[in-house]
């Protein structure tokens, strides 16, 4: 059993628990969101000891030089001394421009912020020192403002606060953009398949727009799936993309419809639809965004359809409030 020293207090790490798990169980309010090493909300500073390599995956040279590590991915094999890290000290202060509901459960938050990013990447938004959430960017760099699609979780510590309390002009801290799920191909004629669920639409429509802005000529198919047609949103902007670009198809699928032809949504299962209409993906680049279960299952299905592993980019959304 290893031991963690944090703020001059000692905590035993039981088997199968990470540094994050241990401190949270002890009542230490460590910020976290995805718990899978993607959002980097739970970064901590190592003062003494050595962390496993998986606790360093995805960190850049500057972060490594600061002795930072991912506490959610750190299952220590030896005693560690760690301390709190506040990334807001190196963050960017944004200003709220506007907010609006895209559906009953999705909030669009628009910010004025000077950060560099690729369409489809993600960043952390901070409510305060203890509460942060990771969201994909729904805008593209040529847009005048930064936009996010935020699922309104019941009693959500960030999402409900953003909807009920944030006002135009309010400051908000965010981090530098990260992630590899963005438009990247040397062949503008290559067909693209983008598939997702929920607010996975945010990065996927941004990637689609970025590809078109870059002059992509190949067929672009964007498919969104949901249990019910009410799970789907942003219908009119997707239809507008189709009207303006002959090489774009935007397809919304739901297992159950509230009424026939509801909001131009087709009744179908997304897995079955992709299997039937994209049986050969050898020449495609594939982008997958949405719930963890969806991304893992659809990635496997696409591999069986022949997509090359190097041509699959994904972003997994994990439940957070």
C-alpha positions in Angstrom: 0.0 0.0 0.0 1.3 3.4 -1.0 0.9 6.7 0.8 0.0 10.3 -0.4 1.2 13.4 1.3 -1.1 16.3 0.5 -1.2 19.7 2.4 0.9 18.1 5.2 -1.7 15.3 5.6 -1.1 11.6 4.9 -3.6 9.4 3.1 -3.3 5.6 2.4 -4.0 4.5 -1.2 -6.0 1.3 -1.2 -5.6 -1.1 -4.1 -7.4 -0.1 -7.3 -7.7 3.6 -6.3 -6.1 6.5 -8.0 -4.7 9.6 -6.4 -7.9 11.4 -7.4 -10.1 8.6 -5.9 -8.1 8.7 -2.6 -8.3 12.4 -2.1 -12.0 12.7 -3.0 -12.8 9.9 -0.5 -10.9 11.9 2.1 -13.1 14.9 1.4 -10.4 16.9 -0.5 -12.2 19.0 -3.3 -10.0 18.1 -6.2 -11.4 19.4 -9.5 -12.3 16.7 -12.0 -14.6 16.0 -14.9 -13.9 13.1 -17.3 -11.9 10.9 -15.0 -10.2 9.3 -18.0 -7.2 11.7 -18.6 -8.8 13.6 -21.5 -10.0 16.9 -19.9 -7.0 17.4 -17.7 -9.2 19.0 -15.0 -7.5 17.0 -12.2 -3.9 17.9 -12.9 -1.7 18.0 -9.7 1.9 18.9 -9.0 4.3 16.2 -8.0 6.7 17.3 -5.2 8.4 13.9 -4.4 8.2 10.4 -5.7 7.6 8.9 -9.2 4.2 8.5 -10.9 3.3 5.8 -13.5 3.7 6.7 -17.1 -0.1 6.5 -17.8 -0.4 9.5 -15.5 1.7 11.6 -17.9 0.1 10.6 -21.2 -1.2 13.5 -23.3 0.8 16.1 -21.4 2.9 18.6 -23.3 6.6 19.5 -22.6 5.7 22.5 -20.6 3.3 20.5 -18.3 5.9 17.8 -17.8 8.5 20.5 -17.0 6.2 21.7 -14.3 6.0 18.2 -12.8 2.3 18.0 -13.5 0.4 14.6 -13.7 -3.1 13.4 -14.2 -4.4 12.4 -10.7 -7.3 10.4 -12.2 -4.8 8.1 -14.1 -2.3 7.9 -11.3 -2.3 4.5 -9.5 0.8 5.0 -7.4 3.3 2.1 -6.8 5.2 4.2 -4.2 4.7 7.0 -1.7 4.1 10.4 -3.3 4.1 14.0 -2.1 1.7 16.1 -4.2 0.1 19.6 -4.1 -2.8 21.4 -5.6 -2.4 22.9 -9.1 -4.7 25.8 -10.2 -4.6 25.9 -14.0 -6.5 29.1 -14.0 -3.2 30.8 -13.3 -2.2 30.0 -16.8 -5.7 30.2 -18.3 -7.4 32.7 -20.6 -10.1 35.1 -19.3 -13.1 35.0 -21.6 -16.2 37.2 -21.6 -19.7 35.9 -22.0 -21.3 37.3 -25.2 -24.6 35.5 -25.1 -26.5 32.3 -24.2 -29.5 30.6 -25.7 -31.4 27.3 -25.7 -30.9 25.2 -28.8 -33.4 22.6 -27.3 -34.9 21.9 -24.0 -31.7 20.2 -22.9 -28.9 22.0 -24.8 -27.5 25.4 -24.0 -25.4 27.3 -26.5 -22.8 29.5 -24.7 -21.0 32.1 -26.8 -17.7 33.6 -25.5 -15.3 36.3 -26.6 -11.9 34.7 -26.0 -8.4 34.9 -27.6 -7.3 31.3 -27.9 -5.9 29.3 -30.8 -7.8 26.2 -31.7 -8.8 23.8 -34.4 -12.5 23.1 -35.1 -13.4 20.0 -33.1 -10.9 20.4 -30.2 -12.0 20.8 -26.6 -11.2 23.0 -23.6 -12.0 23.4 -19.9 -14.4 26.0 -18.7 -14.0 27.0 -15.0 -16.8 28.1 -12.7 -14.4 28.5 -9.8 -11.3 26.9 -8.4 -13.1 23.6 -7.6 -15.6 23.2 -10.5 -14.5 22.8 -14.1 -16.0 21.0 -17.1 -14.5 20.0 -20.4 -16.5 20.9 -23.6 -15.9 20.6 -27.3 -15.7 23.8 -29.3 -18.7 24.2 -31.6 -17.3 27.2 -33.6 -14.5 27.3 -36.2 -11.5 29.7 -36.0 -12.9 32.1 -38.6 -16.0 32.7 -36.5 -16.1 35.9 -34.5 -16.7 34.2 -31.2 -16.2 30.9 -29.4 -19.3 28.7 -29.1 -20.1 25.6 -26.9 -23.1 23.3 -26.8 -23.7 22.3 -23.2 -26.1 19.6 -22.1 -28.2 20.9 -19.2 -27.8 18.2 -16.6 -30.3 18.0 -13.7 -28.7 19.8 -10.8 -25.6 20.3 -12.9 -23.0 22.3 -11.0 -21.7 23.9 -14.1 -24.4 23.6 -16.7 -27.3 24.8 -14.6 -25.1 27.6 -13.2 -24.2 28.7 -16.7 -27.9 28.8 -17.8 -29.3 30.4 -14.6 -26.5 32.7 -13.5 -24.1 33.6 -16.3 -24.9 37.0 -17.9 -23.4 38.8 -21.0 -20.2 40.6 -19.9 -19.4 38.1 -17.1 -15.8 36.8 -17.1 -15.1 33.1 -17.4 -11.7 31.3 -17.3 -10.8 28.6 -19.9 -7.8 26.6 -20.9 -5.8 26.1 -24.1 -7.6 23.9 -26.7 -6.5 20.3 -26.9 -7.5 17.1 -28.8 -6.7 15.4 -32.1 -10.3 15.1 -33.4 -10.2 17.9 -36.0 -10.2 18.1 -39.8 -6.9 16.7 -41.0 -6.4 15.1 -44.4 -4.0 15.7 -47.3 -6.6 14.5 -49.8 -9.4 17.0 -50.2 -11.3 14.4 -52.4 -11.3 11.8 -49.6 -14.8 10.9 -48.4 -15.6 11.8 -44.7 -18.0 10.1 -42.4 -18.8 11.9 -39.2 -21.1 10.1 -36.7 -22.2 11.0 -33.2 -24.7 11.2 -30.4 -25.9 14.0 -28.2 -23.8 17.1 -28.1 -21.2 15.2 -30.1 -22.8 17.2 -32.8 -21.0 20.3 -31.6 -17.5 19.2 -32.7 -18.8 17.2 -35.7 -20.6 20.1 -37.4 -17.6 22.3 -36.6 -15.3 19.8 -38.3 -17.7 19.7 -41.3 -17.6 23.5 -41.6 -13.8 23.6 -41.3 -13.4 21.0 -44.0 -15.7 23.0 -46.3 -13.8 26.2 -45.6 -10.5 24.4 -46.4 -12.0 23.4 -49.8 -12.8 19.8 -49.2 -14.4 18.3 -52.3 -15.1 14.8 -51.3 -18.4 13.5 -50.0 -19.1 14.6 -46.4 -21.7 12.6 -44.5 -22.7 13.7 -41.0 -24.9 11.3 -39.1 -26.4 12.0 -35.6 -28.3 9.3 -33.7 -30.6 9.4 -30.6 -33.1 7.3 -28.8 -35.9 9.8 -29.5 -36.2 12.6 -32.0 -36.3 15.0 -29.1 -32.7 14.1 -28.3 -31.7 15.7 -31.6 -31.3 19.4 -32.2 -29.7 22.0 -34.5 -31.8 20.8 -37.4 -32.0 24.1 -39.4 -28.3 24.8 -39.5 -27.7 21.2 -40.7 -30.3 21.6 -43.5 -28.6 24.9 -44.4 -25.3 23.1 -44.8 -26.9 20.7 -47.2 -28.5 23.4 -49.2 -25.3 25.4 -49.6 -23.0 22.4 -50.4 -23.7 19.7 -52.9 -21.1 17.3 -51.3 -22.7 17.4 -47.8 -25.4 15.1 -46.4 -26.7 15.6 -42.8 -28.7 12.7 -41.5 -30.6 12.6 -38.2 -31.8 9.2 -36.9 -33.9 8.3 -33.9 -35.1 4.9 -32.7 -38.5 6.4 -31.8 -40.3 9.3 -33.3 -42.9 11.5 -31.5 -44.7 11.9 -34.8 -44.1 10.9 -38.5 -41.3 12.9 -40.1 -40.7 14.8 -36.9 -38.2 17.6 -37.6 -36.9 15.7 -40.7 -35.7 12.9 -38.4 -35.6 9.4 -39.8 -36.6 6.4 -37.7 -33.6 4.1 -37.6 -30.8 2.8 -35.4 -27.5 4.6 -36.1 -25.4 1.4 -35.9 -27.7 -0.4 -38.3 -27.9 2.6 -40.7 -24.1 2.9 -40.9 -23.7 -0.8 -41.3 -26.1 -0.9 -44.3 -25.0 2.3 -46.0 -21.2 2.3 -45.2 -20.2 -1.3 -45.6 -16.8 -0.3 -47.2 -14.9 2.4 -45.4 -11.5 1.6 -46.7 -11.1 5.0 -48.4 -12.9 7.1 -45.7 -11.7 9.3 -42.9 -14.0 8.8 -39.9 -14.8 11.1 -37.0 -16.7 9.8 -34.0 -18.0 12.0 -31.1 -20.4 11.2 -28.3 -21.0 8.9 -25.3 -18.2 6.5 -24.5 -20.3 3.4 -25.3 -21.2 4.8 -28.7 -17.6 5.7 -29.7 -16.2 2.3 -28.7 -19.0 0.4 -30.4 -19.0 2.5 -33.6 -15.2 2.5 -33.8 -15.2 -1.3 -33.8 -17.9 -1.4 -36.4 -16.0 0.9 -38.6 -12.9 -1.2 -38.3 -14.8 -4.2 -39.5 -16.0 -2.1 -42.5 -12.3 -1.6 -43.5 -11.4 1.9 -42.2 -7.7 2.3 -41.6 -6.9 2.9 -37.9 -4.9 6.0 -38.8 -8.0 7.5 -40.4 -10.2 7.3 -37.3 -10.5 10.3 -34.9 -12.7 10.4 -31.9 -13.7 12.3 -28.9 -15.5 10.6 -26.0 -18.0 12.4 -23.8 -18.3 11.1 -20.3 -21.2 12.0 -17.9 -20.6 15.1 -15.9 -22.8 17.6 -14.0 
